[in-house]
Amino acid sequence: MGIINSRNLRYAALTTAMLGALAGCSEEDSSIPSPGTPNFQLGTPQNGQVDVDVSWAAPSGTRVAGYVFNVEQQRGPAWSDNGTTTRPYTALRSVPLGGEYLFCVRAAVDTSSASPESCATLNTDIDTGERPTDPEQPGDNDNDNDSNNGGNDGNGGSGGNGGSGGNGGSDDGDDSDNGGSDSDSGSPGNGGADNGSNEPLSRPGRPEFNVGEVAEGDETVRVTASWNKPESGVAANYTLAGGRNQGTHWSFNNSTNGTQVVFDDVPLGGNYWFCVTSLDSEGGEGGRACNSFATPDPIGNGGQAGLVRECDNPRPEWIWCDDFEEDRISSYFEASMPRRSGVGVDGSTGVVGRYVLGSAEAGNLKLAFGRTPNPYFKPVDSGTRNYREVYWRVYVKHPENWRGAGADKLSRATVFAGWNWQQAMIAHVWSGTQNTANQYRLKLDPASGTNTSGGLRTTRYNDFANLRWLGAEHSKTQVFDSNHIGQWQCVEARVRLNDAGRSNGIFQLWINDELEASQTNLNWVGSYNSYGINSVFLENFWNNHSPVEQERYMDNFVVSTDRIGCGE
């Protein structure tokens, strides 16, 4: 069984027996959304090996009981792993350097059915000055049990956890024969070369892709996949499987005796995996080879190009993305802004802040990431990092009949520093004070929850009496005036915590990609370093209440470690 670390166990909702049952889950249900594409964070290499943290986005709109994962060698030293976890992350220990390994994960809703796989390739080619011993080259003939790692389901689902094999039979992980009958009795066929009649069948070459041309108005594209014949043995046939990593759903299951296949209708703007498994004349598997390919974005979609489904193709530096086209609301640790179709960018789905008379609160979304001091703040990433710098961006729109100038709260980033919601700092993006010259502007209003040396002062959430206010700065653009309401405004902020002993912290604001306010000499937290920035809120809290019942809309919320920008 694979690794289930202490973090997984702390949050586990299932018993050990339930996890064991998940490992045997073999029934693939295409109606269950796949997890997000796995992301890898490599540790410090030691003795020719490296520890790797793996994380993925939970499927949207689905209550997941757990995840089943398996890892297969694609190139380099022999190594494999498989296991289960109840959280969207796991840890791989002692992965050999100098190889490529296919990591696949499925989401299980119960012990009998699971989603299609989501796969990504882990590359451990790290130049450390040392090299792992006994490296295995892609063309080496081997019978090490690594080429299949417990079986392949031939339909995109992993078999390394007890799942059914590609020919309907369960695989117990013993691939020592790994090639079926002696290929001496069969002809090479169209898919194989007679490379030695007594040699065991090996896996095919890694698939390569040719993505066709895209014209304006196209929704799909033609993709050709090709691969080399196995280095040893005779392949009489190949089973093929493909599916979605990101983007619109697409799947493929077929077989061929050639070394090429054409997909005529792959959706644009996505990322997809494809695997090919070699079979001998008696149906014995020689191994599986996989790769991923991306399809271009549609041409001429008008409006805010690429924004409607920008989270289908997140950038590597993004911690979180929500374009609200899929239901990710359960990922927030608190959420009271409903999704609604038609109110987002270009008529897409967005979220609504609903102001009613007599109430200050009109809804919020509270997101956690990185290390947090309380399991209530459930992180959307691996939960292991202390972020010292983050950017966050949201599109906001006030309708043309909007009344009341600014609505006070819009967003904030904070460092939660204790179980009781103590805060080491708060980066407020608010509106200017009502009935002043700045009431139509946004403002940065930074506050520290530590003393100047870094000792934590706050004892609870919004402990204003114990905050150090660092000085406000207003935007140039009056986003709430009559010239700007009725239009989408792209609002992005940046926070960088100060270095210990220095007042070099940063707080900046962009509106529609224009830098509007900048503070660069802040002592956010003194020398405090127990936690980093670990939460961003979207807010609709109007201190003195809205003068009328009205709504405002938000869309395309991204949190990142680098500039995000406002799209094309």
VOGU-3710 file (C-alpha; in Angstrom, 3 decimals, decimal comma):
1> mgiinsrnlr> 0,000/0,000/0,000  1,226/3,509/-0,768  2,058/6,196/1,716  -0,670/7,800/3,795  1,113/10,481/5,762  0,114/11,951/9,113  -1,599/14,904/7,445  -3,875/12,533/5,555  -4,677/10,570/8,676  -5,468/13,685/10,676
11> yaalttamlg> -8,187/14,657/8,264  -9,282/11,138/7,322  -13,005/10,653/7,070  -12,713/6,939/6,405  -11,644/3,996/8,513  -8,617/1,914/7,608  -10,951/-0,803/6,393  -12,698/1,696/4,111  -9,388/2,788/2,639  -8,535/-0,825/1,949
21> alagcseeds> -11,834/-1,228/0,141  -11,138/1,858/-1,953  -7,896/0,305/-3,148  -9,931/-2,456/-4,747  -12,331/-0,056/-6,429  -12,397/-1,037/-10,088  -15,668/0,140/-11,608  -15,018/3,252/-13,718  -17,890/5,717/-13,899  -17,391/8,417/-16,547
31> sipspgtpnf> -20,087/10,565/-14,908  -17,780/11,129/-11,926  -15,463/14,082/-12,658  -11,765/13,279/-12,683  -9,429/14,973/-10,206  -7,284/17,832/-11,462  -3,934/17,257/-13,108  -1,374/16,096/-10,514  1,265/18,658/-9,559  4,682/17,739/-8,166
41> qlgtpqngqv> 6,928/19,454/-5,655  10,355/17,847/-5,423  12,410/17,954/-2,263  16,178/17,989/-1,852  17,877/15,044/-3,601  19,903/12,689/-1,411  21,777/9,512/-2,316  20,332/9,362/-5,823  16,742/9,719/-4,614  14,215/12,484/-3,953
51> dvdvswaaps> 10,984/12,819/-1,955  8,052/14,234/-3,904  4,833/15,862/-2,677  1,949/15,344/-5,107  -1,286/17,329/-5,079  -4,307/17,673/-7,331  -7,583/19,573/-7,380  -10,601/17,773/-5,973  -13,371/17,078/-8,499  -15,944/19,840/-8,529
61> gtrvagyvfn> -19,501/19,177/-7,443  -18,748/15,680/-6,152  -18,454/14,377/-2,622  -15,332/12,217/-2,736  -14,760/9,341/-0,328  -11,093/9,013/-1,228  -8,522/8,774/-3,984  -6,723/5,791/-5,516  -3,339/6,431/-7,110  -0,623/4,459/-8,810
71> veqqrgpaws> 2,787/5,273/-10,250  4,445/3,489/-13,151  7,965/3,785/-14,498  8,219/5,260/-17,989  11,975/5,790/-18,257  15,012/5,370/-16,055  15,458/3,379/-12,825  12,775/0,848/-11,951  10,366/2,206/-9,320  6,616/2,105/-8,731
81> dngtttrpyt> 4,081/2,878/-6,015  0,354/2,774/-5,392  -2,010/3,601/-2,565  -5,029/5,491/-1,296  -5,663/8,762/0,483  -8,659/10,742/1,690  -7,196/14,132/0,803  -6,148/15,523/-2,628  -2,444/15,008/-1,995  0,077/12,351/-1,057
91> alrsvplgge> 3,825/11,938/-0,603  6,135/9,736/-2,630  9,290/8,723/-0,809  12,714/7,808/-2,212  11,889/8,246/-5,901  15,012/7,484/-7,989  16,665/10,364/-9,783  17,047/10,323/-13,538  13,682/8,903/-14,517  10,141/9,601/-15,641
101> ylfcvraavd> 7,184/8,115/-13,789  3,508/8,262/-14,704  1,361/9,238/-11,713  -2,368/8,573/-12,123  -5,146/9,244/-9,630  -8,860/8,453/-9,571  -11,566/9,886/-7,312  -13,732/7,279/-5,590  -17,224/8,130/-4,369  -17,640/4,726/-2,714
111> tssaspesca> -15,926/1,342/-2,677  -17,349/0,214/-6,005  -17,023/3,116/-8,455  -14,462/5,757/-9,309  -13,759/8,463/-11,853  -11,568/8,118/-14,932  -7,889/8,680/-14,259  -6,091/11,988/-14,226  -2,402/11,523/-15,040  0,818/13,505/-15,218
121> tlntdidtge> 4,464/12,613/-15,725  6,921/13,100/-12,864  10,388/13,905/-14,167  13,278/13,412/-11,734  16,084/14,507/-14,038  17,814/16,695/-11,456  21,444/17,610/-11,995  22,983/17,045/-8,562  26,454/16,039/-9,647  25,654/12,438/-8,702
131> rptdpeqpgd> 23,879/9,799/-10,722  21,671/6,941/-9,575  23,240/3,520/-9,864  22,248/0,999/-12,521  20,159/3,361/-14,677  17,741/1,576/-16,978  17,469/3,027/-20,438  14,144/3,128/-22,282  15,270/0,465/-24,743  16,563/-2,002/-22,146
141> ndndndsnng> 14,840/-5,364/-22,037  13,535/-6,042/-18,572  11,284/-8,317/-16,619  11,441/-6,278/-13,414  7,672/-5,954/-12,835  8,083/-2,200/-13,324  6,658/-1,825/-16,826  3,118/-2,595/-15,758  3,148/-1,883/-12,010  0,216/-3,970/-11,056
151> gndgnggsgg> -1,785/-3,956/-14,253  -3,404/-1,656/-16,725  -7,112/-1,397/-17,210  -6,923/-0,497/-20,901  -9,718/2,016/-20,398  -7,834/4,714/-18,578  -8,332/3,418/-15,032  -5,384/2,281/-12,933  -5,146/-1,337/-12,036  -2,269/-1,094/-9,582
161> nggsggnggs> -4,635/-1,045/-6,629  -6,505/-4,185/-7,437  -8,436/-2,788/-10,403  -9,395/-5,006/-13,268  -6,878/-5,518/-16,069  -7,210/-4,419/-19,654  -8,607/-7,779/-20,711  -11,134/-8,079/-17,910  -8,940/-10,121/-15,526  -7,551/-8,790/-12,266
171> ddgddsdngg> -3,792/-8,299/-12,064  -2,003/-9,292/-8,878  1,049/-7,237/-9,757  3,243/-10,148/-10,864  4,495/-9,267/-14,335  7,396/-11,689/-14,327  6,083/-13,348/-17,482  5,018/-9,974/-18,928  4,752/-10,990/-22,504  2,608/-14,056/-22,732
181> sdsdsgspgn> 3,534/-16,886/-25,039  6,754/-17,252/-26,963  6,461/-14,877/-29,928  8,320/-17,463/-32,028  4,958/-18,905/-33,026  3,473/-15,686/-34,395  4,203/-13,388/-37,284  5,237/-9,785/-36,617  1,908/-8,409/-37,839  1,356/-4,760/-38,703
191> ggadngsnep> 2,135/-3,477/-35,234  5,332/-5,253/-34,328  8,771/-6,064/-35,608  10,353/-9,465/-35,252  13,167/-8,400/-32,961  14,043/-11,867/-31,774  11,537/-14,654/-31,487  12,476/-15,639/-27,949  12,610/-12,175/-26,439  9,810/-11,073/-24,093
201> lsrpgrpefn> 7,531/-8,340/-25,345  8,404/-4,867/-24,026  6,297/-1,754/-23,953  5,915/0,475/-27,034  7,639/3,808/-27,457  6,253/6,875/-25,769  3,383/8,373/-27,821  4,006/11,570/-29,774  1,285/13,877/-31,088  0,548/16,021/-34,119
211> vgevaegdet> -2,211/18,565/-33,399  -4,024/19,838/-36,493  -4,885/23,370/-37,580  -7,707/25,319/-35,922  -10,013/27,776/-37,689  -12,250/30,455/-36,234  -15,401/28,926/-34,833  -13,933/25,428/-34,387  -14,690/23,672/-31,134  -12,570/20,550/-31,715
221> vrvtaswnkp> -9,319/19,649/-33,430  -7,864/16,584/-35,122  -4,965/14,965/-33,264  -2,738/12,159/-34,541  -0,912/9,968/-32,020  1,974/7,718/-33,069  4,475/5,532/-31,261  7,418/3,254/-31,993  7,192/-0,514/-31,928  8,473/-2,320/-28,823
231> esgvaanytl> 12,237/-2,739/-28,599  11,834/-6,468/-28,007  9,256/-9,104/-28,776  6,416/-8,998/-31,277  3,355/-6,815/-30,694  0,310/-8,344/-32,340  -1,990/-5,581/-31,136  -2,184/-2,440/-29,024  -4,918/-1,311/-26,649  -5,464/2,441/-26,522
241> aggrnqgthw> -6,947/4,666/-23,838  -7,172/8,420/-23,395  -8,914/10,948/-21,205  -9,056/14,430/-19,771  -6,471/16,040/-17,536  -8,050/19,495/-17,853  -10,733/21,016/-20,018  -13,857/19,640/-21,654  -14,551/15,940/-21,128  -13,002/13,624/-23,727
251> sfnnstngtq> -12,217/9,925/-23,585  -10,974/7,296/-26,017  -10,853/3,505/-25,838  -9,938/1,350/-28,808  -7,345/-1,030/-30,202  -5,190/-1,231/-33,313  -2,504/-3,397/-34,876  -0,714/-0,338/-36,252  1,420/2,332/-34,600  -0,792/5,349/-35,238
261> vvfddvplgg> -4,297/6,497/-34,411  -6,286/9,626/-35,317  -8,708/11,443/-32,983  -11,083/13,607/-35,022  -12,909/15,472/-32,246  -10,668/16,464/-29,354  -12,089/19,589/-27,613  -10,112/22,802/-27,851  -8,554/24,485/-24,850  -7,755/21,316/-22,907
271> nywfcvtsld> -5,021/18,954/-21,793  -5,448/15,222/-22,338  -3,572/11,986/-21,626  -3,146/8,992/-23,908  -1,721/5,537/-23,190  -0,862/2,637/-25,482  -0,296/-0,941/-24,269  1,450/-3,609/-26,331  -0,098/-7,094/-26,511  1,371/-10,323/-27,836
281> seggeggrac> -0,486/-12,853/-29,962  -2,134/-14,415/-26,893  -3,158/-11,096/-25,322  -0,281/-10,880/-22,865  0,753/-7,335/-22,015  4,229/-6,062/-22,728  3,753/-2,759/-20,906  2,150/0,633/-21,189  3,559/3,951/-22,435  1,785/7,257/-21,849
291> nsfatpdpig> 2,082/10,926/-22,656  -0,060/14,067/-22,545  -0,939/16,660/-25,160  -2,601/20,079/-25,137  -5,090/21,484/-27,621  -5,105/25,188/-28,577  -7,703/27,648/-27,333  -10,647/28,481/-29,612  -10,149/31,363/-32,042  -12,445/34,352/-32,105
301> nggqaglvre> -14,441/33,742/-28,944  -14,814/37,513/-28,508  -15,102/39,568/-25,327  -12,638/38,718/-22,575  -10,724/36,081/-24,532  -9,990/32,952/-22,585  -11,596/34,116/-19,347  -14,844/32,165/-19,427  -13,050/28,871/-18,774  -9,563/30,066/-17,871
311> cdnprpewiw> -9,309/27,548/-15,031  -9,269/24,717/-17,552  -5,656/25,720/-18,236  -4,170/27,082/-15,002  -0,652/28,462/-15,054  1,968/26,614/-12,961  2,313/29,485/-10,497  -1,400/29,595/-9,690  -2,367/28,362/-6,253  -6,082/28,585/-6,972
321> cddfeedris> -8,375/29,376/-9,872  -12,170/29,613/-9,892  -13,982/30,822/-13,001  -17,220/29,470/-11,451  -18,081/27,499/-14,588  -17,739/24,408/-12,417  -18,939/24,183/-8,832  -15,869/24,560/-6,618  -17,737/26,208/-3,744  -17,089/23,277/-1,395
331> syfeasmprr> -13,340/24,001/-1,625  -13,748/27,253/0,339  -13,723/26,861/4,096  -16,618/29,314/4,291  -18,847/30,332/1,383  -22,055/32,369/1,187  -21,911/33,818/-2,332  -24,072/31,722/-4,668  -23,128/30,876/-8,249  -25,501/32,124/-10,925
341> sgvgvdgstg> -25,389/31,576/-14,663  -25,462/34,628/-16,926  -23,976/37,145/-14,468  -20,279/36,429/-15,124  -17,849/37,707/-17,749  -19,343/37,444/-21,253  -22,568/36,059/-19,826  -20,828/33,137/-18,131  -21,370/31,900/-14,578  -20,284/34,159/-11,734
351> vvgryvlgsa> -21,023/34,673/-8,051  -23,424/37,167/-6,493  -23,218/39,480/-3,512  -26,799/40,234/-2,511  -27,341/43,365/-0,394  -30,616/43,575/1,522  -31,912/46,401/3,652  -30,894/46,282/7,287  -28,013/43,822/6,818  -24,302/44,531/6,487
361> eagnlklafg> -23,336/41,051/5,230  -24,016/40,265/1,561  -21,937/37,097/1,158  -18,302/36,036/1,032  -15,885/33,331/-0,105  -13,035/32,396/2,245  -10,132/30,476/0,703  -7,256/28,809/2,571  -3,926/27,572/1,212  -0,484/26,725/2,521
371> rtpnpyfkpv> 0,143/25,835/6,161  -2,727/26,745/8,465  -3,020/26,553/12,274  -6,506/25,030/12,384  -7,951/22,172/10,259  -11,074/24,288/9,824  -9,007/26,356/7,373  -8,875/23,564/4,796  -6,128/24,373/2,257  -6,789/23,978/-1,451
381> dsgtrnyrev> -3,172/23,043/-2,105  -0,893/20,565/-0,340  -1,042/22,626/2,854  2,713/22,473/3,388  4,081/25,866/2,300  4,546/29,138/4,143  3,848/31,684/1,407  5,742/34,955/1,823  4,328/36,524/-1,340  0,972/36,126/-3,098
391> ywrvyvkhpe> -1,075/37,866/-5,788  -4,821/37,629/-6,090  -7,152/38,837/-8,810  -10,916/39,045/-9,223  -13,255/40,606/-11,757  -15,985/42,717/-10,148  -18,998/44,421/-11,703  -21,536/46,820/-10,245  -24,767/47,133/-12,277  -25,602/50,389/-14,043
401> nwrgagadkl> -28,211/51,268/-11,422  -25,742/50,777/-8,552  -26,238/53,200/-5,667  -24,179/54,160/-2,636  -20,623/54,641/-3,978  -18,185/52,091/-2,485  -19,446/49,100/-0,532  -16,635/49,009/2,069  -15,202/45,464/1,940  -14,048/43,811/-1,295
411> sratvfagwn> -11,189/41,422/-0,446  -8,310/40,740/1,908  -5,302/38,473/2,354  -4,226/37,422/5,826  -1,882/35,274/7,878  -3,908/33,093/10,229  -1,542/32,506/13,126  -3,543/30,543/15,687  -6,414/28,154/16,360  -8,639/31,048/17,501
421> wqqamiahvw> -8,270/32,896/14,157  -5,480/35,152/15,437  -3,965/37,120/12,557  -0,326/38,141/12,075  -1,280/40,583/9,285  -4,210/41,662/7,125  -3,977/43,191/3,643  -7,352/44,913/3,173  -8,641/45,969/-0,258  -11,550/48,185/0,709
431> sgtqntanqy> -13,408/51,139/-0,729  -12,768/54,715/0,327  -14,725/56,153/3,228  -18,332/57,077/2,461  -19,156/60,760/1,905  -15,519/61,727/1,314  -13,557/62,617/-1,805  -12,339/59,001/-1,972  -15,715/57,249/-1,691  -15,614/56,074/-5,343
441> rlkldpasgt> -12,085/54,667/-5,108  -10,543/51,478/-3,793  -7,931/51,661/-1,074  -5,166/49,562/0,395  -5,379/49,490/4,198  -2,599/47,265/5,588  -2,549/46,163/9,229  -0,108/44,140/11,319  -1,108/41,728/14,079  2,393/41,627/15,578
451> ntsgglrttr> 4,562/44,139/17,351  7,438/45,617/15,355  9,726/42,777/16,472  7,340/40,053/15,392  5,584/39,042/18,604  1,957/38,063/17,939  -0,466/40,531/19,552  -3,894/39,513/18,314  -6,028/37,031/20,254  -8,955/36,593/17,837
461> yndfanlrwl> -10,243/37,490/14,376  -10,410/41,230/13,543  -8,801/42,092/16,870  -8,671/45,756/15,915  -7,475/46,916/19,340  -4,274/44,923/18,865  -3,563/45,756/15,213  -0,843/48,116/14,007  -2,324/50,115/11,124  0,376/50,843/8,547
471> gaehsktqvf> -1,252/53,621/6,510  -3,823/53,623/3,703  -3,375/54,492/0,033  -6,177/55,016/-2,515  -6,506/54,054/-6,163  -6,525/56,612/-8,946  -9,506/55,080/-10,749  -12,931/55,751/-9,271  -14,344/52,293/-9,883  -17,680/53,086/-8,219
481> dsnhigqwqc> -18,536/56,266/-10,152  -20,993/56,544/-13,049  -18,218/56,153/-15,628  -17,272/52,693/-14,345  -20,376/50,995/-13,008  -21,956/48,581/-15,457  -18,483/47,430/-16,569  -16,204/44,637/-15,452  -13,195/45,856/-13,488  -10,152/43,602/-13,124
491> vearvrlnda> -8,741/44,099/-9,614  -5,417/42,524/-8,639  -3,417/42,912/-5,430  0,020/41,793/-4,300  1,453/41,242/-0,832  5,045/40,424/0,025  5,898/40,032/3,687  8,935/41,876/4,991  12,229/40,201/5,749  13,134/39,829/9,425
501> grsngifqlw> 14,506/43,070/10,813  13,627/45,092/7,715  10,726/47,304/6,610  10,657/46,110/3,009  7,201/44,555/2,802  5,040/45,345/-0,245  1,327/45,959/-0,840  0,225/46,889/-4,381  -2,996/47,299/-6,338  -3,690/47,052/-10,079
511> indeleasqt> -6,977/47,936/-11,767  -7,338/46,727/-15,359  -3,581/46,007/-15,442  -2,646/49,558/-14,397  -0,680/49,987/-11,144  -2,889/52,257/-9,037  -1,407/52,112/-5,528  1,906/50,885/-4,161  3,394/50,666/-0,663  6,934/49,298/-0,520
521> nlnwvgsyns> 8,341/49,982/2,951  6,050/48,027/5,244  6,951/46,159/8,419  4,167/43,613/8,099  5,212/41,056/10,729  8,626/41,912/12,184  10,557/38,632/12,395  7,410/36,475/12,707  7,652/33,356/10,515  5,489/30,628/12,078
531> yginsvflen> 2,955/30,850/9,251  2,890/32,550/5,881  0,044/34,149/3,950  -2,591/31,428/4,061  -5,981/32,922/3,225  -7,689/35,286/0,784  -11,302/36,434/1,127  -13,776/37,845/-1,366  -16,179/40,004/0,606  -19,408/41,987/0,428
541> fwnnhspveq> -19,676/43,563/3,862  -21,109/47,084/3,969  -20,575/48,559/7,419  -23,516/50,985/7,330  -25,625/48,832/4,997  -26,622/49,382/1,397  -29,115/52,217/0,822  -31,217/49,922/-1,414  -31,544/46,244/-2,177  -29,035/45,514/-4,934
551> erymdnfvvs> -26,431/43,053/-6,159  -22,881/43,031/-7,415  -21,074/40,297/-9,291  -17,637/38,678/-9,236  -15,888/36,258/-11,559  -12,483/34,734/-12,379  -10,849/34,556/-8,964  -7,161/33,555/-9,041  -4,497/33,330/-6,324  -0,901/33,043/-7,498
561> tdrigcge> 2,755/33,383/-6,573  3,365/35,706/-9,554  1,549/38,415/-11,523  -1,756/37,206/-12,913  -2,914/40,013/-15,170  -6,262/40,572/-16,818  -6,166/38,157/-19,727  -6,037/39,015/-23,377
//
